[in-house]
């Protein structure tokens, strides 16, 4: 009787231990899925509108810091306006490329667009146990797709490079190094997106127009000065001619 009572206890203990081991294994296998580079909008990212999106970069290593992150924008859906927000301790470099097919933005033709944004740490970078967000203002977002894929390359200070470039496929398991994917919501009536993105785009457009106006104003000012000098010379010549004519009449 005593042996029969002990046996179930041993079985239960073994099952509990097995469940604990299995649970730990599941956590260990699922942990990397939460640690990859991702992208999320601040608010909404509507088709045809503007949005501010954050690229979240976690440090996956215990003995190295992330010192460089490179994000490539989708070439099949180019975005005319791309502006990085300053991140303390990081320097952003924007790379543009020529477009095979020009875009139209605010009634103007644009033959180049941002193809890549690279952030490089000025100091320690992203240390073990931390993550960093890198905001970008994007617009206008394409209207002929439901998502945008951004391929990212993460570099550590020990020269290790992790390429987050694998495109997730519907109906398949998530790849080991998935690329960040931005889901686009339905287009809105005003196509403005977030206020921050709209303001950033408006500032960029205003800066370009101000530069063009300054160039035009400078040219106009130069022309006015030239005409003024010519007018003075002509006036002096007229006065001299009048004086000479008067002397001739007096002599006669």
Secondary structure per residue as TSV (DSSP state, phi and psi in degrees):
chain	resnum	aa	ss	phi	psi
A	1	X	-	360.0	-42.4
A	2	X	H	-66.2	-39.6
A	3	X	H	-64.2	-37.5
A	4	X	H	-68.7	-27.1
A	5	X	H	-78.2	-34.4
A	6	X	H	-72.3	-35.7
A	7	X	H	-57.2	-48.4
A	8	X	H	-60.3	-34.4
A	9	X	H	-65.2	-40.9
A	10	X	H	-65.6	-39.9
A	11	X	H	-63.3	-44.0
A	12	X	H	-63.2	-40.1
A	13	X	H	-64.2	-40.9
A	14	X	H	-66.2	-40.0
A	15	X	H	-64.1	-40.5
A	16	X	H	-63.3	-43.8
A	17	X	H	-63.9	-40.8
A	18	X	H	-64.9	-40.3
A	19	X	H	-64.8	-38.8
A	20	X	H	-64.7	-43.0
A	21	X	H	-63.1	-44.3
A	22	X	H	-62.4	-41.6
A	23	X	H	-62.9	-41.5
A	24	X	H	-63.4	-40.3
A	25	X	H	-63.8	-40.6
A	26	X	H	-63.7	-42.8
A	27	X	H	-63.8	-39.7
A	28	X	H	-65.7	-38.1
A	29	X	H	-75.1	-32.1
A	30	X	H	-87.9	-15.7
A	31	X	H	-56.7	-46.4
A	32	X	G	-59.4	-25.4
A	33	X	G	-64.7	-23.3
A	34	X	G	-97.3	0.3
A	35	X	S	-112.5	9.0
A	36	X	S	-88.0	164.9
A	37	X	-	-67.2	132.2
A	38	X	E	-135.1	169.3
A	39	X	E	-136.3	134.4
A	40	X	E	-139.8	142.5
A	41	X	E	-80.0	152.1
A	42	X	S	-88.2	89.3
A	43	X	S	104.8	-117.1
A	44	X	-	-124.3	156.3
A	45	X	-	-124.0	88.2
A	46	X	B	-91.1	144.8
A	47	X	T	-57.6	134.2
A	48	X	T	80.6	-4.3
A	49	X	S	-109.5	-167.9
A	50	X	-	-113.1	151.7
A	51	X	E	-153.1	152.0
A	52	X	E	-103.2	124.0
A	53	X	E	-119.4	148.8
A	54	X	E	-112.0	125.3
A	55	X	E	-91.9	114.4
A	56	X	E	-94.7	119.3
A	57	X	E	-118.0	107.3
A	58	X	E	-89.3	154.7
A	59	X	-	-92.7	119.2
A	60	X	-	-94.5	-3.2
A	61	X	-	-107.0	151.5
A	62	X	S	-94.8	-13.2
A	63	X	S	-128.7	18.7
A	64	X	-	-152.3	155.1
A	65	X	-	-111.2	147.0
A	66	X	E	-79.9	124.7
A	67	X	E	-119.4	-2.9
A	68	X	E	-155.7	137.2
A	69	X	E	-136.4	129.0
A	70	X	E	-120.8	124.0
A	71	X	E	-117.6	122.3
A	72	X	E	-96.3	133.6
A	73	X	-	-86.8	151.0
A	74	X	-	-64.5	122.6
A	75	X	G	-72.4	-26.3
A	76	X	G	-78.5	-13.9
A	77	X	G	-136.7	72.4
A	78	X	-	-63.2	147.2
A	79	X	-	-116.7	125.1
A	80	X	S	-69.0	-41.7
A	81	X	E	-112.9	116.6
A	82	X	E	-134.8	118.6
A	83	X	E	-133.5	120.9
A	84	X	E	-79.8	144.2
A	85	X	-	-88.0	137.0
A	86	X	-	-56.6	135.6
A	87	X	-	-120.0	118.7
A	88	X	T	-55.0	131.6
A	89	X	T	87.2	3.3
A	90	X	E	-135.2	145.0
A	91	X	E	-111.0	127.7
A	92	X	E	-102.9	135.8
A	93	X	E	-124.0	125.7
A	94	X	E	-102.1	127.3
A	95	X	E	-110.5	129.5
A	96	X	E	-109.9	154.0
A	97	X	E	-137.0	153.5
A	98	X	E	-68.7	143.8
A	99	X	E	-97.5	140.1
A	100	X	E	-67.3	-34.4
A	101	X	E	-127.5	113.6
A	102	X	E	-57.7	151.1
A	103	X	E	-102.0	158.8
A	104	X	E	-114.1	123.0
A	105	X	E	-135.4	120.8
A	106	X	T	54.8	37.8
A	107	X	T	81.3	4.5
A	108	X	E	-116.1	145.8
A	109	X	E	-81.5	134.1
A	110	X	E	-122.9	121.0
A	111	X	E	-103.6	5.6
A	112	X	E	-144.7	155.6
A	113	X	E	-147.8	163.0
A	114	X	E	-68.9	127.4
A	115	X	E	-107.0	-18.9
A	116	X	E	-159.4	144.2
A	117	X	E	-126.8	128.5
A	118	X	E	-121.5	127.7
A	119	X	E	-108.3	130.1
A	120	X	E	-124.1	132.5
A	121	X	E	-72.3	136.3
A	122	X	S	-85.9	-19.9
A	123	X	S	-128.1	-124.1
A	124	X	S	-77.6	-20.6
A	125	X	-	78.5	-151.4
A	126	X	B	-92.9	109.5
A	127	X	-	-81.4	163.6
A	128	X	T	-54.4	135.5
A	129	X	T	89.2	3.2
A	130	X	-	-127.0	167.5
A	131	X	E	-136.8	166.7
A	132	X	E	-139.2	142.5
A	133	X	E	-102.6	139.1
A	134	X	E	-122.4	102.1
A	135	X	E	-81.1	143.0
A	136	X	E	-132.8	138.9
A	137	X	E	-94.8	125.5
A	138	X	E	-124.5	142.8
A	139	X	E	173.1	161.0
A	140	X	S	-75.6	140.5
A	141	X	-	-71.1	145.0
A	142	X	-	-63.7	152.4
A	143	X	S	-104.9	-5.1
A	144	X	S	-106.9	24.8
A	145	X	-	-151.8	156.8
A	146	X	S	-96.7	-8.6
A	147	X	E	-157.0	158.0
A	148	X	E	-124.0	133.3
A	149	X	E	-105.1	123.8
A	150	X	E	-113.4	117.2
A	151	X	E	-86.3	135.0
A	152	X	E	-126.1	146.7
A	153	X	E	-124.9	122.9
A	154	X	E	-108.6	127.2
A	155	X	E	-118.9	134.6
A	156	X	E	-101.2	164.0
A	157	X	T	-72.5	-8.5
A	158	X	T	-95.4	16.0
A	159	X	S	77.2	2.3
A	160	X	-	-71.5	138.0
A	161	X	E	-122.5	128.3
A	162	X	E	-115.4	124.5
A	163	X	E	-103.1	109.1
A	164	X	E	-92.6	77.6
A	165	X	-	-129.1	0.3
A	166	X	B	-81.3	126.0
A	167	X	-	-83.6	119.8
A	168	X	-	-61.8	139.3
A	169	X	-	-111.8	136.1
A	170	X	T	-62.4	133.8
A	171	X	T	85.4	0.0
A	172	X	S	-118.9	161.2
A	173	X	-	-65.2	152.3
A	174	X	-	-63.8	133.7
A	175	X	-	-66.4	166.8
A	176	X	T	-65.4	-39.8
A	177	X	T	-124.5	73.7
A	178	X	B	-70.6	144.7
A	179	X	-	-78.4	148.0
A	180	X	E	-63.4	135.3
A	181	X	E	-124.4	126.6
A	182	X	E	-101.5	117.5
A	183	X	E	-81.2	132.1
A	184	X	-	-101.2	135.7
A	185	X	B	-89.7	172.8
A	186	X	-	-61.9	149.7
A	187	X	-	-63.9	144.3
A	188	X	-	-99.7	166.0
A	189	X	S	-67.2	-37.8
A	190	X	S	-87.7	-16.8
A	191	X	-	56.6	30.0
A	192	X	-	-95.3	-29.9
A	193	X	-	70.4	-149.6
A	194	X	-	-74.6	152.8
A	195	X	H	-63.6	-38.5
A	196	X	H	-62.9	-43.8
A	197	X	H	-66.6	-39.0
A	198	X	H	-63.2	-44.3
A	199	X	H	-63.5	-40.5
A	200	X	H	-63.8	-43.7
A	201	X	H	-65.6	-40.0
A	202	X	H	-65.2	-38.6
A	203	X	H	-63.9	-42.5
A	204	X	H	-62.1	-45.2
A	205	X	H	-65.4	-40.7
A	206	X	H	-64.4	-39.8
A	207	X	H	-62.0	-44.0
A	208	X	H	-63.7	-42.0
A	209	X	H	-67.4	-36.6
A	210	X	H	-65.2	-40.9
A	211	X	H	-62.9	-41.7
A	212	X	H	-65.8	-39.7
A	213	X	H	-66.2	-38.6
A	214	X	H	-62.5	-42.1
A	215	X	H	-62.9	-44.0
A	216	X	H	-64.6	-42.1
A	217	X	H	-64.5	-38.1
A	218	X	H	-63.9	-42.1
A	219	X	H	-64.8	-41.9
A	220	X	H	-64.3	-40.7
A	221	X	H	-64.3	-41.2
A	222	X	H	-63.0	-43.1
A	223	X	H	-62.1	-42.0
A	224	X	H	-63.2	-39.5
A	225	X	H	-65.4	-42.2
A	226	X	H	-61.0	-46.1
A	227	X	H	-62.9	-37.0
A	228	X	H	-63.2	-44.3
A	229	X	H	-62.4	-43.7
A	230	X	H	-60.3	-41.0
A	231	X	H	-62.7	-41.4
A	232	X	H	-63.6	-44.1
A	233	X	H	-61.1	-44.9
A	234	X	H	-62.2	-40.4
A	235	X	H	-63.0	-44.5
A	236	X	H	-62.0	-41.8
A	237	X	H	-62.5	-38.0
A	238	X	H	-65.5	-43.4
A	239	X	H	-63.3	-44.3
A	240	X	H	-60.8	-41.9
A	241	X	H	-62.9	-39.7
A	242	X	H	-64.9	-40.2
A	243	X	H	-64.2	-45.4
A	244	X	H	-63.8	-39.9
A	245	X	H	-64.5	-38.3
A	246	X	H	-66.1	-41.1
A	247	X	H	-63.1	-39.3
A	248	X	H	-62.3	-42.0
A	249	X	H	-66.5	-36.4
A	250	X	H	-67.5	-43.3
A	251	X	H	-62.6	-42.0
A	252	X	-	-65.4	360.0
